[in-house]
Amino acid sequence: MNRRALVLLWTCLVATSCAVQASDREPEANHHARHQRAIAEVEIAKLPITYAWAVDTKDIDRLMSIFSEDVVYDLSVYGFASATGKQELREIFLSGILPNVRCSFISISNIEVEVTGNTATGGDYFVHAGYDPRNRPKNTRSHTEGQHFYDFKLEAGAWKISRMRGSPFFEKWETYDPAGLLRCR
């Protein structure tokens, strides 16, 4: 082979090698981004579940741990003004929501999350049962089905709910036999 052919062959090999290495790095970067997004989606999806457990156990500290400092808790569907900020939300839960029922059971399902950088949106379906509400006769149970809609944001390195809105589409009040209520504080 002549010298010109060797230089041309060497140039092609170097160029091909560089191109392969560059294309190998691109999928790795995409893989890392997909991995980070998947981690964020799992962390965010745990927030509505934590919400349900915290409300059911009336654990105000656990409940407040999932909300951002500037949270907006939209209560407009129930005819109330939104709670804005963590302190106002805490007061609403302590004075009205948590003590309103003797006990409650919330089931959250079909959680959907869409992450965009340091923010995300999402929703879920819920079924809520509340027993012996203060504003109803004794042995009354509420049954509500609906959806929650959320905005999330990264705050101090952790995902938090920054906006939450309930959207019930079915609600029923009924009396129940207290002997059938097997677990309630």
Number of C-alpha atoms within 10 A of each C-alpha: 5 6 8 9 10 11 11 10 12 12 12 12 12 11 12 12 12 12 12 11 11 11 11 11 12 11 11 11 11 11 12 12 12 12 12 11 16 14 12 21 19 11 13 27 20 13 18 23 16 16 21 19 18 20 19 21 15 18 14 16 10 15 19 19 16 23 25 21 17 16 24 22 23 19 15 13 12 11 8 9 11 19 21 16 16 20 13 16 20 17 13 15 18 15 11 12 14 19 13 18 20 14 20 25 16 20 15 19 15 11 19 15 20 16 17 10 10 13 17 21 18 19 21 19 18 21 17 18 19 19 25 20 19 13 9 16 11 13 14 19 22 18 17 18 17 16 20 17 17 21 20 25 23 17 15 8 8 13 23 24 28 25 20 20 18 20 17 17 9 10 13 10 14 12 14 14 9 12 6 7 10 7 7 10 7
